[in-house]
Amino acid sequence: MAQAFRSTRVLTTAGLAPATLVVEGERIARVAGWNEAAAGPDANVDLTDFGDSVVLPGLVDTHVHIDEPGRTEWEGFETATRAAAAGGVTTLVDMPLNCVPETIDVEALEAKRAAAKGKTWVDWAAWGGVVRGNAKALKGLAGSGIPGFKCFLVHSGIDGFAWVDEADLRLALAELRGTGLPLLAHAEVAGPLEAATAEIERTGADWRRYETYHLSRPDLAEMEAIALLVRLAEQFQTPIHIVHLSSAEALPMLADAKQRGVPISVETCVQYLWFAAEEIPDGATEFKCAPPIRGRANREQLWGALESGLIDLVATDHSPCLPEMKGREEGLWNRAWGGIASLGLALPVMNTALVQRGVEVHDAMVRVGAWMAAEPAKLAGFTGRKGALVAGADADFVVFDPEAAWKVTQGDLHFRHKLSPYLGAELRGRVNETWLRGERVFSAEQWAATPRGRELVRR
C-alpha cells in the first residue's frame, strides 16, 4: 500500500504550499494537491496528516567529522547519525581525516564501510582525501563511488593527513580532471598564520583572550589560499569547493571568479552566521574552530553573500573531540583542539537567525531548503535523489515546527560529548519527526528501533 503525507505547509518546488507526498516503497511517487490522496474506503493509501507543521526535505550536511574507525571515542557513526536524525538531517558526508586510517585510499574506505555497518540512523557517504603523495590513489577512490575529495592547504591537526601545496594540487587535479568530482579545500595557507603567531609570541599576548586567537588566523591566510584555488580551478576546469568560508574579505574575489565562469563553489558554516568574535568570552575554547569566528560586520557580509547566492550552501563542520582536548579549565586557545560540535542543531539555529533578521516563515523555509538540502545534495552529486521533495527522490523529509521556542540543554545534544558553544541558546523551531526513505527514524526524542541508514554511492 502506498503512503501519503500531507500538510498545509510542504516545501515544494513552488515554495511552501498545501500538498501531499505520495510515497511508494522508499521513494516519492508524486507530489499531489492537499486533498488529492485523502484516505477513505476507496483510496488505497495510508494517509498521515501533519496539520500545519512545515514539511521540509531531509537536510544534507556535507561537512561532518564522524571519526570512525579509529577515533570512535571522539564521535562515531552511531552517535553522529542519531544526532543528525534528531536535527532533521537525513544525509551526512564524512570528512576523511579524523578516522584511522584516514580515507586516502580504497583500503581505508573499505575499513570505514565495515565500521559503519548496522550503526547508521541516516544515510551517509564519505569524501576521499587528497594528501601529499597519494595522487595515484585518487582514480581508485573515484571508481569506488565516493562523491569527491577533500584537502588541506595548511596543517590539518592530523599528522596522517598531510597538507598539500600547489605542486601537489596540480598532480591531484590532473588525476581528477574529467571525473566531474569536486575537490573540497580547507582554504588557509601557512605563511600568514606563521607570521601572525610569531608577532603574538613577540609581544607576549595572552592566549586566554579570544582576540589573540582571532589575530593568529588572519583573513590574509584565507585570501591567499582562495586566490590559488581560483587560479587552479580555472586552469584545470575542475570543480573546486571552498569549505567553511569565514572571511568576508574573499567575497569580491569569489564573485569575480563566478562571474567569469570559474567552476568554484563556496560554503559557510552555521557558527559563522550565528556567533561573532565580540561576543565570545575569553577562555571559552568550545568556540574554537579554524578559520575562526570573526566580527559582527564580517558576519553581516557573509549573510549578504548567502542571500545573493554568492555563497552556495551552509554546513556544520561538526568536529567533536574528547572534552579534555578542549582544555576548558586552562582556557588557552593555542592548546585547545579546534572544532565546534553542533550536529542536530543547525536547522533551529538557522531558523532562529532568519526570524531575528525579519524573514517570514515561507521565505525562511525556502532558503533553508536551498542552503541546507538542495545545494549540498548538488555538491555531493545526489540531486534527484536527495535534497528536494520531488517525484523519484528518496522519501526523506522533516516535520518541523518553526514557531516552537526552546533553550538548548545538554539533554538536547545527541552527539557523543555534551560540549558545545550552543548550550544555553534560546532558539525558535524544533524537529518533531524525521523520515528516511519512507520510514520514521526519529520522533519526540525517540529513534527507530533499528538503524536503517545506508551508504550512498555516487553514480
Backbone torsions as a table, in degrees:
resi	resn	phi	psi	omega
1	MET	NA	135.5	176.4
2	ALA	-69.9	156.1	174.0
3	GLN	-110.1	152.6	174.1
4	ALA	-135.4	140.5	-178.7
5	PHE	-131.4	124.7	-177.2
6	ARG	-132.1	158.1	176.2
7	SER	-157.6	159.9	173.8
8	THR	-76.3	-9.0	-178.3
9	ARG	-136.6	83.5	177.2
10	VAL	-109.0	135.5	178.8
11	LEU	-80.8	96.7	177.9
12	THR	-96.4	179.8	176.9
13	THR	-67.2	-16.2	178.2
14	ALA	-97.2	5.0	-178.1
15	GLY	110.4	-165.7	-179.5
16	LEU	-80.6	120.7	-173.1
17	ALA	-155.0	158.6	172.1
18	PRO	-62.0	129.5	-177.0
19	ALA	-163.2	166.8	177.6
20	THR	-129.1	130.6	172.9
21	LEU	-93.2	117.7	175.8
22	VAL	-96.7	120.0	-172.7
23	VAL	-116.3	128.8	174.4
24	GLU	-120.4	118.6	-175.2
25	GLY	66.8	-122.4	-177.4
26	GLU	-101.7	0.9	-171.9
27	ARG	-124.5	159.6	175.1
28	ILE	-77.5	120.1	178.4
29	ALA	-80.3	-40.9	176.7
30	ARG	-164.3	160.7	173.4
31	VAL	-107.6	112.0	-172.8
32	ALA	-107.5	173.2	173.4
33	GLY	-65.8	165.1	-173.5
34	TRP	-58.8	-35.4	-173.6
35	ASN	-111.1	15.4	-175.5
36	GLU	-83.0	-18.3	-176.9
37	ALA	-127.7	38.7	-178.3
38	ALA	-64.3	141.7	177.8
39	ALA	-71.2	145.8	178.6
40	GLY	-178.3	177.8	-176.4
41	PRO	-62.1	-23.5	-178.2
42	ASP	-105.4	0.1	-176.5
43	ALA	-101.1	116.4	-179.2
44	ASN	-85.7	61.6	-177.0
45	VAL	-149.3	142.2	177.1
46	ASP	-97.9	109.5	-171.6
47	LEU	-97.4	130.9	169.8
48	THR	-115.5	125.4	-177.5
49	ASP	-107.3	118.3	179.8
50	PHE	-93.1	10.4	176.8
51	GLY	63.4	-125.0	-178.9
52	ASP	-99.8	6.3	178.0
53	SER	-62.7	149.3	176.4
54	VAL	-79.7	132.1	174.9
55	VAL	-110.0	114.2	-178.6
56	LEU	-110.1	156.9	168.7
57	PRO	-62.5	148.7	173.7
58	GLY	-54.7	134.2	-178.2
59	LEU	-73.1	154.8	-179.8
60	VAL	-123.0	116.9	179.6
61	ASP	-109.5	108.5	-174.6
62	THR	-92.5	11.1	-178.8
63	HIS	-141.8	84.0	177.2
64	VAL	-135.5	151.9	176.3
65	HIS	-112.8	102.6	-177.7
66	ILE	-84.7	-28.6	169.3
67	ASP	75.6	5.2	-179.5
68	GLU	-115.2	139.1	4.6
69	PRO	-81.5	167.4	170.5
70	GLY	101.3	-35.3	178.6
71	ARG	-132.1	44.3	-178.1
72	THR	-62.9	-22.6	177.1
73	GLU	-68.5	-17.0	174.3
74	TRP	-81.3	-44.0	-179.6
75	GLU	-154.0	-105.8	179.5
76	GLY	117.1	157.0	-176.7
77	PHE	-60.3	-42.9	-175.1
78	GLU	-63.1	-51.8	-176.8
79	THR	-71.9	-38.0	-179.2
80	ALA	-64.6	-43.6	-176.6
81	THR	-75.4	-28.7	173.2
82	ARG	-66.0	-43.3	177.3
83	ALA	-62.4	-40.8	178.5
84	ALA	-60.1	-48.8	-179.1
85	ALA	-59.0	-40.0	179.7
86	ALA	-65.7	-21.5	-179.8
87	GLY	-103.2	9.9	178.4
88	GLY	81.9	12.3	178.7
89	VAL	-94.2	121.2	-178.2
90	THR	-107.9	-6.2	177.1
91	THR	-139.9	127.7	174.7
92	LEU	-116.9	143.4	170.2
93	VAL	-121.1	120.7	-169.5
94	ASP	-88.5	136.8	176.5
95	MET	-75.8	150.6	-166.8
96	PRO	-90.0	4.4	-166.6
97	LEU	-105.7	-26.3	-173.1
98	ASN	-91.9	5.2	175.8
99	CYS	-96.3	166.7	176.1
100	VAL	-131.3	112.5	5.0
101	PRO	-78.7	155.4	174.6
102	GLU	-63.7	147.8	-173.5
103	THR	-81.9	72.8	-176.2
104	ILE	-118.5	6.5	173.2
105	ASP	-158.4	172.4	-174.8
106	VAL	-64.8	-36.8	180.0
107	GLU	-60.6	-42.5	178.8
108	ALA	-67.3	-38.0	176.8
109	LEU	-61.2	-41.3	179.2
110	GLU	-65.3	-34.5	176.3
111	ALA	-64.5	-38.7	177.4
112	LYS	-66.3	-43.4	178.8
113	ARG	-59.8	-41.7	178.8
114	ALA	-64.7	-39.5	-178.7
115	ALA	-66.6	-29.6	-175.1
116	ALA	-82.3	-17.1	-171.6
117	LYS	-57.7	126.8	175.4
118	GLY	73.6	10.3	-174.7
119	LYS	-117.8	-3.0	-166.8
120	THR	-108.5	124.1	178.2
121	TRP	-83.9	-14.6	175.9
122	VAL	-132.6	170.4	178.2
123	ASP	-75.8	156.8	-175.1
124	TRP	-149.8	162.2	170.8
125	ALA	-145.6	171.8	-177.5
126	ALA	-130.4	128.2	168.8
127	TRP	-71.9	145.3	169.7
128	GLY	-87.7	163.7	-178.5
129	GLY	-106.1	141.5	168.3
130	VAL	-107.5	116.3	179.4
131	VAL	-131.2	169.6	179.3
132	ARG	-59.6	120.7	173.3
133	GLY	94.9	0.5	-177.6
134	ASN	-111.2	20.5	-176.7
135	ALA	-55.3	-37.4	-176.7
136	LYS	-74.3	-11.3	177.3
137	ALA	-88.5	-8.1	-170.3
138	LEU	-70.9	-39.3	-178.9
139	LYS	-67.1	-34.2	175.8
140	GLY	-64.2	-42.5	176.3
141	LEU	-64.1	-43.6	179.6
142	ALA	-58.9	-39.6	179.9
143	GLY	-72.7	-11.0	-179.9
144	SER	-89.1	2.8	173.0
145	GLY	94.2	10.9	177.5
146	ILE	-72.2	157.8	-176.2
147	PRO	-85.1	-10.1	-178.3
148	GLY	162.3	-164.6	-170.8
149	PHE	-133.8	158.3	179.2
150	LYS	-131.2	140.5	175.9
151	CYS	-138.1	164.4	173.8
152	PHE	-119.1	140.0	174.6
153	LEU	-100.0	8.6	178.8
154	VAL	-150.0	165.9	-177.8
155	HIS	-54.6	130.9	-173.7
156	SER	-83.3	-11.1	-171.9
157	GLY	93.6	-13.2	178.9
158	ILE	-117.4	115.1	-174.9
159	ASP	-61.6	-30.2	-178.8
160	GLY	-79.6	-2.3	178.5
161	PHE	-119.4	83.5	-169.3
162	ALA	-72.5	134.8	177.9
163	TRP	-68.3	159.0	-175.9
164	VAL	-119.5	151.6	175.1
165	ASP	-108.2	-172.2	-176.3
166	GLU	-60.8	-40.2	-179.8
167	ALA	-62.7	-42.5	178.1
168	ASP	-64.1	-41.5	179.6
169	LEU	-61.7	-39.9	179.7
170	ARG	-63.9	-41.0	177.1
171	LEU	-62.3	-43.7	-178.6
172	ALA	-67.0	-44.9	-177.9
173	LEU	-66.0	-31.2	175.3
174	ALA	-64.0	-36.5	178.0
175	GLU	-72.4	-35.0	-175.0
176	LEU	-84.9	-18.9	-176.6
177	ARG	-56.4	129.6	179.3
178	GLY	91.0	-11.9	179.3
179	THR	-80.2	-23.6	-174.6
180	GLY	80.1	-3.5	-178.5
181	LEU	-82.2	136.7	-178.9
182	PRO	-79.4	152.8	169.4
183	LEU	-106.0	116.4	177.8
184	LEU	-91.1	138.9	-174.5
185	ALA	-133.3	130.8	166.1
186	HIS	-74.5	109.6	-167.6
187	ALA	-97.2	73.8	164.7
188	GLU	-138.8	144.9	173.7
189	VAL	-113.8	160.4	-168.0
190	ALA	-74.8	-34.9	-171.3
191	GLY	-53.3	-56.1	179.7
192	PRO	-62.7	-32.7	178.4
193	LEU	-67.1	-43.2	179.8
194	GLU	-65.4	-40.6	179.5
195	ALA	-65.6	-42.3	-179.6
196	ALA	-65.7	-42.2	-179.9
197	THR	-65.9	-39.2	177.9
198	ALA	-61.7	-39.4	178.8
199	GLU	-67.4	-38.8	177.2
200	ILE	-62.1	-45.2	179.4
201	GLU	-65.2	-35.8	180.0
202	ARG	-64.8	-39.1	-177.0
203	THR	-88.4	-8.0	179.2
204	GLY	69.7	32.9	-179.7
205	ALA	-62.6	153.5	-175.2
206	ASP	-82.7	116.9	-177.9
207	TRP	-77.0	-1.4	172.0
208	ARG	-80.8	-19.7	-177.3
209	ARG	-81.9	135.5	178.1
210	TYR	-63.3	-34.1	-179.9
211	GLU	-57.1	-36.6	179.5
212	THR	-64.1	-46.4	178.3
213	TYR	-62.8	-43.2	179.7
214	HIS	-57.2	-44.4	-180.0
215	LEU	-67.0	-25.1	-177.3
216	SER	-73.8	-14.6	179.3
217	ARG	-127.3	76.0	-172.7
218	PRO	-70.5	160.0	177.3
219	ASP	-54.5	-33.5	-176.1
220	LEU	-57.8	-32.6	179.2
221	ALA	-63.0	-39.3	176.3
222	GLU	-71.4	-41.8	-177.6
223	MET	-59.4	-46.9	-178.0
224	GLU	-66.3	-39.5	179.8
225	ALA	-65.9	-44.1	-178.0
226	ILE	-67.0	-37.6	177.0
227	ALA	-59.6	-42.6	177.2
228	LEU	-63.5	-44.8	-176.9
229	LEU	-67.0	-37.9	176.4
230	VAL	-61.9	-44.7	-178.7
231	ARG	-61.5	-42.0	-178.5
232	LEU	-72.7	-38.6	177.2
233	ALA	-60.6	-40.3	-179.7
234	GLU	-68.6	-41.5	-177.6
235	GLN	-69.6	-44.6	-175.3
236	PHE	-89.1	-11.5	-176.8
237	GLN	50.2	46.5	178.4
238	THR	-123.4	132.9	-174.7
239	PRO	-64.3	129.3	175.1
240	ILE	-121.3	135.5	-177.2
241	HIS	-118.2	125.0	177.8
242	ILE	-85.2	116.3	178.5
243	VAL	-85.8	157.9	174.8
244	HIS	31.8	58.5	174.3
245	LEU	-61.9	127.4	176.5
246	SER	-116.9	-24.3	-174.6
247	SER	-95.5	118.9	177.1
248	ALA	-70.4	-15.7	179.8
249	GLU	-63.4	-23.1	-179.3
250	ALA	-82.9	-8.0	-173.0
251	LEU	-62.4	-44.4	178.4
252	PRO	-59.8	-39.6	178.2
253	MET	-62.9	-42.1	179.2
254	LEU	-68.7	-38.2	177.6
255	ALA	-62.1	-42.3	178.9
256	ASP	-63.8	-42.6	-179.1
257	ALA	-63.5	-44.7	-179.7
258	LYS	-64.9	-37.6	179.4
259	GLN	-63.5	-32.3	178.8
260	ARG	-81.8	-3.0	179.1
261	GLY	84.8	16.4	176.6
262	VAL	-65.4	133.7	-177.5
263	PRO	-76.6	72.9	-177.3
264	ILE	-129.4	138.5	177.1
265	SER	-128.8	166.3	-169.2
266	VAL	-142.4	138.3	168.6
267	GLU	-120.7	154.8	161.7
268	THR	-122.7	177.5	-175.8
269	CYS	-120.2	159.4	-176.5
270	VAL	-56.0	-39.7	-176.1
271	GLN	-63.9	-31.1	-179.8
272	TYR	-76.0	-18.5	179.7
273	LEU	-97.1	-13.8	-174.8
274	TRP	-107.0	-48.9	-177.1
275	PHE	-92.1	166.6	173.8
276	ALA	-142.5	147.1	-175.5
277	ALA	-55.4	-37.7	-176.5
278	GLU	-64.6	-17.8	-174.7
279	GLU	-101.2	-4.1	-174.3
280	ILE	-87.5	123.1	-179.0
281	PRO	-68.5	149.3	173.3
282	ASP	-61.6	140.6	178.4
283	GLY	79.6	-3.7	-176.3
284	ALA	-86.2	71.8	-169.5
285	THR	-69.4	-7.7	173.0
286	GLU	-64.4	-15.1	177.2
287	PHE	-88.1	-2.8	-174.1
288	LYS	-73.2	127.0	172.4
289	CYS	-151.1	166.5	-179.6
290	ALA	-136.2	127.4	-2.8
291	PRO	-60.4	165.6	-172.9
292	PRO	-81.7	162.5	168.9
293	ILE	-69.4	127.2	-175.4
294	ARG	-105.0	-167.1	-168.4
295	GLY	-78.6	173.5	-177.3
296	ARG	-59.6	-44.3	-178.7
297	ALA	-62.6	-40.1	176.6
298	ASN	-61.4	-43.3	179.4
299	ARG	-58.7	-42.0	-179.6
300	GLU	-63.3	-36.9	178.4
301	GLN	-68.9	-35.9	175.3
302	LEU	-63.2	-42.4	177.0
303	TRP	-59.9	-43.3	179.3
304	GLY	-61.3	-40.3	179.6
305	ALA	-69.4	-33.9	176.4
306	LEU	-67.4	-45.9	-180.0
307	GLU	-62.6	-34.1	-178.0
308	SER	-80.9	-13.6	-177.0
309	GLY	93.6	-1.5	177.2
310	LEU	-65.2	-43.4	168.9
311	ILE	-88.2	128.1	-170.4
312	ASP	-82.9	-37.4	-170.5
313	LEU	-154.0	168.9	178.8
314	VAL	-123.6	129.8	176.4
315	ALA	-126.1	179.6	-179.3
316	THR	-99.9	-33.0	-164.9
317	ASP	50.5	47.6	174.3
318	HIS	-59.7	112.2	-173.8
319	SER	-135.9	80.9	-175.5
320	PRO	-83.6	171.3	176.0
321	CYS	-157.9	177.0	171.9
322	LEU	-63.2	137.4	-176.6
323	PRO	-53.3	-37.1	-178.3
324	GLU	-65.8	-21.7	179.1
325	MET	-71.0	-17.1	176.0
326	LYS	-79.4	-15.6	177.5
327	GLY	54.0	41.7	-172.7
328	ARG	-61.9	-31.5	-177.1
329	GLU	-67.8	-42.0	178.3
330	GLU	-85.3	-27.2	172.6
331	GLY	67.0	30.6	-179.4
332	LEU	-94.3	115.2	-175.2
333	TRP	-64.9	-30.8	-177.6
334	ASN	-76.0	-13.3	-179.9
335	ARG	-106.4	-17.5	-175.2
336	ALA	-76.6	147.7	172.7
337	TRP	-66.9	139.6	179.6
338	GLY	-93.6	128.2	178.3
339	GLY	155.6	135.7	-178.6
340	ILE	-107.9	130.6	177.6
341	ALA	-91.9	124.3	-174.0
342	SER	-153.6	1.3	-171.5
343	LEU	-59.6	126.3	-178.0
344	GLY	103.2	-10.4	-177.0
345	LEU	-107.4	-10.3	-168.8
346	ALA	-62.6	-41.4	-177.4
347	LEU	-62.9	-52.9	178.1
348	PRO	-65.2	-32.8	177.8
349	VAL	-64.5	-46.5	180.0
350	MET	-66.3	-39.3	177.4
351	ASN	-61.6	-43.2	179.1
352	THR	-62.5	-44.3	179.8
353	ALA	-60.9	-40.7	179.5
354	LEU	-68.1	-39.5	175.5
355	VAL	-59.9	-45.1	-180.0
356	GLN	-63.2	-26.6	179.3
357	ARG	-89.2	5.9	174.7
358	GLY	82.6	16.9	179.7
359	VAL	-86.3	127.2	-179.4
360	GLU	-77.1	166.4	-167.1
361	VAL	-56.9	-46.7	-177.3
362	HIS	-55.9	-52.4	-177.6
363	ASP	-67.0	-36.4	178.9
364	ALA	-61.7	-43.8	-178.1
365	MET	-69.9	-36.9	175.7
366	VAL	-61.0	-43.6	-179.3
367	ARG	-67.6	-44.6	178.0
368	VAL	-59.5	-42.1	179.2
369	GLY	-60.5	-37.0	178.2
370	ALA	-75.0	-51.4	-172.1
371	TRP	-70.6	-30.9	-170.0
372	MET	-118.8	2.7	177.4
373	ALA	-134.0	-65.8	-173.5
374	ALA	-64.8	-49.0	-176.3
375	GLU	-69.6	-42.2	174.5
376	PRO	-62.0	-37.9	176.7
377	ALA	-61.4	-39.1	177.5
378	LYS	-62.6	-45.6	179.7
379	LEU	-56.5	-42.3	-176.1
380	ALA	-85.6	-0.7	177.8
381	GLY	80.7	24.4	-176.8
382	PHE	-110.4	14.7	176.4
383	THR	-57.7	137.5	-176.8
384	GLY	92.9	-20.8	178.7
385	ARG	-112.8	-38.8	-178.8
386	LYS	-130.4	158.2	168.1
387	GLY	93.2	-2.4	179.7
388	ALA	-157.3	149.2	177.8
389	LEU	-91.2	85.0	-177.5
390	VAL	-136.0	157.6	178.5
391	ALA	-58.2	133.9	179.1
392	GLY	95.9	-19.2	-179.7
393	ALA	-77.6	157.2	171.5
394	ASP	-57.8	143.4	-178.8
395	ALA	-81.3	66.3	176.5
396	ASP	-101.9	121.6	177.6
397	PHE	-153.7	163.2	-175.8
398	VAL	-124.0	133.8	173.5
399	VAL	-100.7	115.6	-166.1
400	PHE	-127.5	135.0	174.4
401	ASP	-103.5	100.0	-174.4
402	PRO	-73.1	-10.8	-178.0
403	GLU	-97.2	-13.4	-176.3
404	ALA	-62.1	132.9	179.1
405	ALA	-107.6	134.6	-179.7
406	TRP	-158.9	166.6	-178.9
407	LYS	-120.1	132.2	-175.8
408	VAL	-72.3	123.5	173.9
409	THR	-119.9	172.8	178.2
410	GLN	-60.2	-30.7	178.2
411	GLY	-65.8	-16.6	178.8
412	ASP	-91.0	-5.3	-179.6
413	LEU	-96.4	112.5	-174.4
414	HIS	-102.6	1.1	170.9
415	PHE	-77.9	174.6	-165.9
416	ARG	-63.3	-48.0	-175.7
417	HIS	-110.0	131.5	-168.9
418	LYS	-89.7	52.3	178.2
419	LEU	-123.0	118.9	-176.8
420	SER	-157.9	144.3	175.9
421	PRO	-68.4	-10.6	179.8
422	TYR	-84.6	-6.8	177.5
423	LEU	-57.1	129.9	-179.2
424	GLY	90.0	-6.9	-179.3
425	ALA	-66.0	137.8	175.3
426	GLU	-92.3	114.5	-171.3
427	LEU	-118.3	158.6	172.9
428	ARG	-120.1	126.8	178.3
429	GLY	108.1	130.3	-178.5
430	ARG	-144.0	142.3	176.9
431	VAL	-78.2	124.0	175.9
432	ASN	-91.6	-42.3	-179.6
433	GLU	-146.9	151.7	173.3
434	THR	-131.3	130.3	-178.5
435	TRP	-117.6	134.2	-179.7
436	LEU	-121.2	117.7	178.3
437	ARG	48.1	46.9	172.0
438	GLY	85.4	2.9	177.7
439	GLU	-128.1	141.9	-179.4
440	ARG	-75.1	127.5	179.4
441	VAL	-111.3	-12.7	178.5
442	PHE	-151.1	138.2	176.0
443	SER	-162.1	127.7	172.3
444	ALA	49.6	51.6	177.7
445	GLU	64.8	21.7	175.6
446	GLN	-125.4	144.4	178.9
447	TRP	-109.5	159.6	175.4
448	ALA	-56.2	152.8	-177.1
449	ALA	-64.9	-30.3	-176.3
450	THR	-129.4	130.0	176.8
451	PRO	-67.6	134.9	-177.2
452	ARG	-126.3	15.2	176.3
453	GLY	-67.3	155.6	178.4
454	ARG	-142.3	162.6	176.8
455	GLU	-73.4	139.1	173.9
456	LEU	-97.6	127.5	177.7
457	VAL	-108.1	127.9	-179.1
458	ARG	-70.4	126.8	-177.8
459	ARG	-82.2	NA	NA
